[in-house]
Amino acid sequence: MSDGPTKPPAAVAAPGDDNSFFEASGGLKLQFVDRVHMEPKAKAMADAGLNMNQLNRFFRHCRRIEFRLRRKETTWTEEKSEVAALSANAADAFGKSPPKIPAGFRDFIYDNVARIRTEDDFLKGFMKHFEALMGFASIYAKKGQRG
């Protein structure tokens, strides 16, 4: 993967497609949450310099969106621009000198934001995927560093 500032967006995802969070049957694909796939990704990001402060910064932003949606304080129409803005936030963090996040985490955000088309994609797909990354990253990523 290039460390350049841009990456082409993923194609529109439909259930069962390789680019979707979900199987054709509607269930979340295991590759987004299982240890076999997620632990190596978390370790690689941590080895490249991702720390828990930066990871938590992005995760808390997503969790706030999730809570507003689940409490019906806002609608998906209102929140989808906040989700889309995650890519800009990742680009900004990566573009700092020195970068605050590694290219692998930037690409995680880019790739997964591109998969999100619906509220369910965000709540039942992306958030479960991000929770899995958080869980495995807690084993490898440094804590207490400001990024």
C-alpha positions as CSV (number, residue, x, y, z in Angstrom):
1,M,0.0,0.0,0.0
2,S,1.2,3.5,-0.8
3,D,1.9,5.9,2.0
4,G,0.6,8.7,-0.2
5,P,-2.1,11.0,0.9
6,T,-4.9,9.5,-1.3
7,K,-6.4,6.1,-1.9
8,P,-9.2,5.3,-4.3
9,P,-12.5,4.7,-2.6
10,A,-13.9,1.2,-2.4
11,A,-16.8,0.3,-4.7
12,V,-20.3,0.4,-3.4
13,A,-20.9,-2.6,-1.1
14,A,-23.9,-4.9,-1.3
15,P,-24.5,-7.8,1.1
16,G,-22.5,-10.8,-0.1
17,D,-20.0,-8.7,-2.1
18,D,-16.4,-8.9,-1.1
19,N,-16.5,-5.2,-0.1
20,S,-19.5,-5.6,2.2
21,F,-19.4,-6.1,6.0
22,F,-22.2,-8.7,5.6
23,E,-22.7,-12.2,4.2
24,A,-25.5,-12.6,1.7
25,S,-27.6,-14.0,4.5
26,G,-27.2,-10.8,6.5
27,G,-24.8,-11.8,9.2
28,L,-21.5,-10.0,9.8
29,K,-18.6,-11.6,8.0
30,L,-16.3,-13.2,10.5
31,Q,-13.2,-11.7,8.9
32,F,-14.2,-8.3,10.5
33,V,-14.2,-9.6,14.0
34,D,-12.3,-12.9,14.4
35,R,-8.9,-13.2,15.9
36,V,-7.3,-14.8,12.8
37,H,-7.9,-11.6,10.8
38,M,-8.0,-8.9,13.4
39,E,-5.1,-9.7,15.7
40,P,-2.4,-9.5,12.9
41,K,-3.9,-6.2,11.7
42,A,-3.9,-4.7,15.2
43,K,-0.3,-5.9,15.8
44,A,0.9,-4.5,12.4
45,M,-0.7,-1.1,13.2
46,A,0.9,-1.1,16.7
47,D,4.3,-2.1,15.3
48,A,4.0,0.8,12.8
49,G,3.4,3.3,15.7
50,L,-0.3,3.3,16.4
51,N,-0.9,4.1,20.1
52,M,-4.0,3.8,22.1
53,N,-4.5,7.5,22.5
54,Q,-4.9,8.0,18.7
55,L,-7.0,4.8,18.4
56,N,-9.3,5.9,21.2
57,R,-9.7,9.4,19.7
58,F,-11.2,7.9,16.5
59,F,-13.1,5.3,18.4
60,R,-14.7,7.8,20.8
61,H,-15.8,9.9,17.8
62,C,-17.5,6.8,16.3
63,R,-19.1,5.8,19.6
64,R,-20.6,9.3,20.0
65,I,-22.2,8.9,16.6
66,E,-23.4,5.4,17.5
67,F,-25.0,6.6,20.7
68,R,-26.8,9.5,19.0
69,L,-28.3,7.1,16.5
70,R,-29.3,4.5,19.0
71,R,-31.0,7.1,21.2
72,K,-32.7,8.5,18.1
73,E,-31.3,11.9,18.9
74,T,-30.3,12.2,15.2
75,T,-30.9,10.4,12.0
76,W,-28.6,8.6,9.6
77,T,-29.1,11.4,7.1
78,E,-27.7,13.8,9.7
79,E,-24.9,11.6,10.8
80,K,-23.6,10.1,7.6
81,S,-21.5,13.2,6.9
82,E,-19.8,12.8,10.3
83,V,-19.0,9.2,9.3
84,A,-17.6,10.3,6.0
85,A,-15.5,13.0,7.7
86,L,-13.5,10.2,9.4
87,S,-11.5,9.8,6.2
88,A,-10.6,13.5,6.4
89,N,-9.7,13.2,10.0
90,A,-7.4,10.2,9.2
91,A,-5.8,12.1,6.3
92,D,-5.1,15.0,8.6
93,A,-3.6,12.8,11.4
94,F,-1.5,10.9,8.8
95,G,-0.4,14.1,7.1
96,K,1.1,15.7,10.2
97,S,4.9,15.8,10.6
98,P,5.5,13.4,12.1
99,P,2.4,11.4,11.3
100,K,0.1,10.9,14.3
101,I,-1.2,7.6,12.9
102,P,0.5,5.0,10.7
103,A,-0.6,4.4,7.1
104,G,-2.2,1.1,8.1
105,F,-4.7,2.8,10.4
106,R,-5.4,5.5,7.9
107,D,-6.1,2.8,5.3
108,F,-8.4,1.0,7.9
109,I,-10.4,4.2,8.2
110,Y,-10.4,4.9,4.4
111,D,-11.4,1.3,3.5
112,N,-14.1,0.9,6.1
113,V,-15.7,4.3,5.7
114,A,-16.0,3.5,2.0
115,R,-17.9,0.3,2.9
116,I,-20.5,2.3,4.9
117,R,-23.7,3.1,3.0
118,T,-26.4,2.6,5.6
119,E,-27.0,3.0,9.3
120,D,-26.8,-0.8,9.7
121,D,-23.4,-0.8,7.8
122,F,-22.2,1.7,10.5
123,L,-23.8,0.3,13.6
124,K,-23.7,-3.5,12.9
125,G,-20.7,-3.7,10.6
126,F,-18.2,-0.9,11.1
127,M,-18.6,-0.5,14.8
128,K,-18.2,-4.3,15.5
129,H,-15.1,-4.3,13.3
130,F,-13.7,-1.3,15.1
131,E,-14.5,-2.9,18.5
132,A,-12.5,-5.9,17.4
133,L,-9.5,-3.8,16.4
134,M,-9.7,-2.0,19.7
135,G,-9.7,-5.2,21.6
136,F,-6.7,-6.7,19.9
137,A,-4.8,-3.4,19.7
138,S,-5.0,-3.2,23.5
139,I,-2.5,-6.1,23.6
140,Y,0.0,-4.5,21.3
141,A,-0.4,-0.7,21.1
142,K,1.4,1.6,23.5
143,K,-0.6,3.3,26.1
144,G,-0.2,6.8,27.5
145,Q,1.6,8.3,24.6
146,R,0.3,11.5,23.2
147,G,-0.1,11.4,19.5
